Amino acid sequence: MSASPLPWYAPLFVAVQAVLPTRLLSRLVHGLAHIRWRPLRRLLIRTFARAFSVDMRDAAQPDLDSYPHFNAFFTRALRDGARPLPADTQALCSPVDGTLSQFGSMEGHRLVQAKGRDYTADALLAEDASDFRGGAFCTIYLAPYNYHRIHAPHDLQLRGWRYVPGRLFSVNPSTAALRDQLFARNERVVAHFDCAGGRLAMVMVGALLVGSVDTVWAGRICPPHRRSASALMPGSGTFARGAELARFNMGSTVILLATPGLLQWHSDLRTGADVRMGATLGHLCQRTNLGPLSSKCPDDPKDA
C-alpha cells in the first residue's frame, strides 16, 4: 500500500511541536479528562464521539452518559466477544486496535520509522538490544477513535520493564514521516516478555497530549514525567493471549520487537492496513514448554 501524501500543513505542525510545552499540555489534558462535573464531561464525551465518529457498538457500555469522566470513556472496555482470538495456538495477535504503520525484519539493529527514516532498537529500548538484532518488528498507531487498551499478543511471562523519559511529540503519520528518531525520542514504557520460543519487547510510546500509561503489573507509570530512565525493574506474572496488559489514557503507538527466528509475518499483512486487537499478525516458529507449537513455521501462515 503506498503512503498517502502528507497534508500541506504537516511541516508547520511538526515544527510547532518543538516549542510547545508538551508536558504542561499533557498534565492539563490529563486533569481535564478526569473532571466529573456532568455538564462538562457530557460535552467533552459527546463532542469527541461525534467529531471522530466513535463506534460504540463494541463497547461494554454503549451509553455515553454512563461514563463518570472523559478518560473512563476513552479507555472503555469492550463487550464480551467483540475481539475473538484465532483458534490457531501459533498465531501472534495484534495487541491493539490501530493502523499497521510499519512491519518487517530489522536490518541489523535498525527499524523503519517511515519512508527514508529509521532508528535503532538500542535507542528505542534505551539499552543494549543485541538479542533483537535481525529480528522482527511492527509499529501500530492508535488514532483517537480507536480502542485504547493493550493486550497480550500471545501467552507471555513478564521479564521486566522500564520507564524511559522523553518528549511528547505527536506520533501521527505526518510527524513520523518528518521527525527523525521519533519513537526513540518520545517518553515510553518498555516491557520485556518471554514467549514460546523466544522473547518479545513491547514499547508503549507516549505522545502529544498523551502522557499517561497504566499497566496491570505496576499501576500508573506516568505521570509523573521524570527526567531519567528507571533501571530495568524485575517483573513477574503470566498473561494468557488476549489478557489486558496496559492502557493509554489518550492514544499513541505500540511497537513490538521479536527475537530472530521467532516470528513469521502473515502473508496478507499490508502497511497502512487497519488491524483490530486479536487479528493474526504472524505465527510463532518454535516449540517450548509454553504450548503445543509446531517446531517450524509453515511455508504460508494463512494455510497453516
C-alpha positions in Angstrom: 0.0 0.0 0.0 1.5 3.3 -1.0 1.8 6.1 1.6 -0.8 8.8 1.5 0.6 12.3 0.6 1.2 14.5 3.6 -1.2 17.4 4.2 0.1 20.9 3.3 0.3 22.0 6.9 2.4 18.9 8.1 5.8 20.7 8.2 4.3 23.6 10.2 2.6 21.2 12.6 5.8 19.3 13.2 7.9 22.5 13.6 5.4 24.0 16.1 5.7 20.9 18.4 9.3 21.6 19.1 8.4 24.8 21.0 5.2 23.6 22.7 5.3 23.0 26.4 4.2 19.4 25.8 4.5 18.1 29.3 2.4 21.0 30.7 -0.2 20.4 28.0 -0.3 16.7 28.8 -0.9 17.5 32.5 -3.7 19.9 31.7 -5.4 17.5 29.4 -5.0 14.7 31.9 -6.7 16.8 34.5 -9.5 17.9 32.1 -10.1 14.2 31.2 -10.8 13.3 34.8 -13.3 16.1 35.6 -16.6 14.6 36.8 -18.8 17.7 36.5 -21.7 16.4 34.5 -22.2 19.3 32.0 -18.5 19.4 31.1 -17.8 15.7 30.9 -21.0 15.2 28.8 -19.8 18.0 26.4 -16.4 16.5 26.1 -17.5 13.0 25.5 -20.3 13.8 23.1 -18.2 16.3 21.1 -15.3 13.8 20.8 -17.6 10.9 19.9 -19.2 13.0 17.2 -16.0 14.6 15.8 -14.2 11.2 15.5 -17.3 9.1 14.6 -16.6 6.7 17.5 -18.3 3.4 17.1 -19.8 2.4 20.5 -21.3 -0.9 19.3 -18.4 -2.9 20.6 -18.3 -1.2 23.9 -19.3 -3.0 27.1 -21.2 0.2 28.0 -22.5 1.9 24.8 -24.3 4.7 26.7 -22.1 7.8 26.5 -23.8 9.3 29.6 -22.8 6.3 31.8 -19.1 7.3 32.0 -18.0 9.3 35.1 -15.4 11.3 33.2 -13.9 11.6 29.7 -10.9 9.3 30.5 -13.3 6.4 31.5 -15.0 6.8 28.1 -11.6 6.9 26.3 -10.3 3.8 28.0 -13.7 2.0 27.8 -13.8 -1.8 27.9 -15.2 -4.0 25.1 -18.2 -6.2 25.3 -17.5 -9.9 25.6 -16.8 -11.5 22.2 -16.1 -8.2 20.5 -12.5 -9.2 19.6 -12.4 -13.0 19.1 -9.0 -14.7 19.2 -7.9 -17.1 16.5 -8.2 -20.8 17.2 -4.6 -21.4 15.9 -2.4 -21.5 19.0 0.6 -20.5 16.9 -0.9 -17.2 16.0 0.6 -13.9 17.3 -2.2 -11.4 17.6 -2.4 -7.7 17.4 -2.2 -6.3 20.9 -4.3 -3.2 20.0 -6.8 -1.7 17.6 -5.0 0.7 15.2 -3.2 1.1 11.9 -0.2 -1.0 11.0 2.2 1.7 10.0 5.3 -0.4 9.6 6.3 -4.1 9.9 9.1 -6.4 8.7 12.5 -7.6 9.7 15.2 -5.4 11.2 18.3 -4.8 9.1 20.8 -5.5 11.9 19.5 -3.3 14.7 17.6 -0.8 12.6 13.8 -0.4 12.4 11.9 1.5 9.8 10.0 4.6 11.1 8.7 5.9 7.8 10.0 6.0 4.2 13.6 7.3 4.3 13.7 7.4 8.2 14.9 4.7 10.6 16.2 4.3 14.2 17.9 1.7 16.3 16.5 -0.9 18.6 19.1 0.2 21.2 17.8 3.7 21.2 14.2 2.6 21.3 14.7 0.2 24.3 17.3 2.5 25.9 19.6 -0.5 26.4 21.7 -3.0 24.5 19.2 -4.6 22.2 21.6 -7.1 20.6 19.2 -10.0 21.4 16.7 -8.5 18.9 19.1 -7.6 16.1 17.9 -9.2 12.9 14.5 -10.0 14.5 11.0 -8.8 13.5 9.2 -5.7 14.4 5.9 -3.9 13.9 4.5 -0.5 14.7 0.8 0.1 15.3 -0.6 3.6 15.5 -3.7 4.2 17.7 -5.9 7.0 16.4 -8.1 9.0 18.8 -11.2 6.9 17.8 -9.5 3.5 18.5 -10.0 1.2 21.4 -7.1 2.1 23.8 -6.4 -0.9 25.9 -3.3 -3.1 25.2 -3.5 -6.9 25.3 -1.1 -9.8 25.3 -0.4 -10.9 21.7 0.5 -14.4 22.9 0.9 -16.3 26.1 3.6 -14.3 27.9 5.8 -14.2 31.0 6.8 -10.8 32.1 10.7 -10.5 32.5 10.9 -6.8 33.4 10.1 -3.3 32.4 11.5 0.2 32.5 10.3 3.8 32.1 12.2 6.0 29.5 11.8 9.7 29.7 11.5 11.8 26.6 9.5 14.4 24.6 5.8 14.1 23.8 5.7 14.8 20.1 2.7 13.6 18.1 3.1 10.2 16.7 0.6 10.6 13.8 1.8 9.7 10.3 2.9 13.3 9.4 5.2 13.5 12.4 6.6 10.0 11.8 7.4 11.0 8.3 9.1 14.2 9.2 10.6 13.9 12.6 13.9 11.9 12.9 14.1 9.3 15.7 10.5 10.0 16.8 9.8 6.8 18.8 13.2 6.8 20.4 12.8 10.4 21.5 9.4 10.2 23.0 8.5 9.2 26.5 7.8 5.4 26.6 7.4 2.3 28.7 9.4 -0.8 27.6 8.3 -4.2 28.7 10.2 -7.5 28.1 8.4 -10.8 27.9 9.3 -14.5 27.4 7.0 -16.3 25.0 7.0 -19.6 23.2 10.4 -20.0 21.5 11.9 -16.6 22.2 11.3 -13.1 23.6 9.1 -10.1 22.8 9.6 -6.5 23.7 6.6 -4.2 23.8 7.1 -0.5 23.7 4.2 1.8 24.7 5.1 5.3 23.3 3.7 8.5 24.8 2.6 11.3 22.5 1.3 14.9 22.3 -1.4 15.3 24.9 -0.7 11.7 25.9 1.4 11.4 29.0 -0.3 8.7 30.9 0.3 4.9 30.8 -1.2 2.4 33.2 0.0 -1.2 33.4 -1.6 -4.1 35.2 1.7 -5.0 36.9 2.7 -1.6 38.2 -0.4 0.6 38.0 0.2 4.2 36.7 3.8 4.6 35.5 3.5 8.1 34.1 2.7 10.8 35.1 4.8 11.9 36.9 7.1 12.7 34.0 10.6 12.0 35.2 13.9 13.2 33.6 15.9 10.0 33.9 15.2 6.4 32.9 14.4 3.9 35.5 16.5 0.8 36.0 15.1 -2.3 34.4 12.5 -3.3 37.0 12.1 -7.0 37.6 8.7 -8.3 36.6 6.6 -11.3 37.3 3.3 -12.6 36.2 1.9 -14.7 33.3 -0.6 -13.4 30.8 -2.7 -15.5 28.5 -3.1 -14.4 25.0 -5.7 -11.7 24.9 -5.3 -10.7 28.6 -5.1 -6.9 29.3 -1.6 -5.6 29.9 -1.9 -1.8 29.9 -3.9 1.2 28.6 -3.2 4.6 27.2 -5.0 7.5 28.8 -5.4 9.1 25.4 -3.9 7.4 22.3 -0.5 6.7 21.0 1.7 3.9 19.4 2.7 0.4 20.3 5.9 -1.2 18.9 6.6 -5.0 19.1 10.0 -6.5 18.7 10.7 -10.2 18.4 13.9 -12.1 18.7 15.4 -13.6 15.4 13.7 -16.7 14.1 10.7 -16.3 16.4 8.1 -14.8 14.1 6.9 -15.2 10.5 4.6 -12.5 9.4 1.2 -13.4 8.0 1.3 -13.2 4.2 -1.8 -10.9 4.0 -0.3 -8.1 6.1 -0.1 -4.7 4.4 1.5 -1.5 5.6 -1.3 1.0 6.3 -3.9 -1.6 7.0 -6.3 -1.2 9.9 -6.0 -4.0 12.5 -8.1 -4.9 15.5 -7.0 -6.5 18.7 -6.9 -10.3 18.2 -6.2 -10.2 14.5 -3.5 -12.5 13.4 -0.2 -10.7 12.7 2.0 -13.7 12.3 2.9 -17.1 13.6 5.5 -18.3 16.1 8.0 -20.7 14.7 9.4 -22.8 17.6 8.3 -25.2 20.3 8.8 -24.7 24.1 7.0 -25.9 27.2 4.6 -22.9 27.0 2.3 -24.7 24.5 2.0 -27.3 21.8 3.6 -25.2 19.0 5.0 -26.5 15.8 8.8 -26.8 15.7 8.9 -24.8 12.4 6.9 -22.2 10.6 4.6 -23.3 7.8 5.5 -22.1 4.3 2.5 -19.9 4.2 0.9 -19.0 7.5 -2.6 -18.5 6.1 -2.6 -22.1 5.0 -1.4 -23.4 8.3 
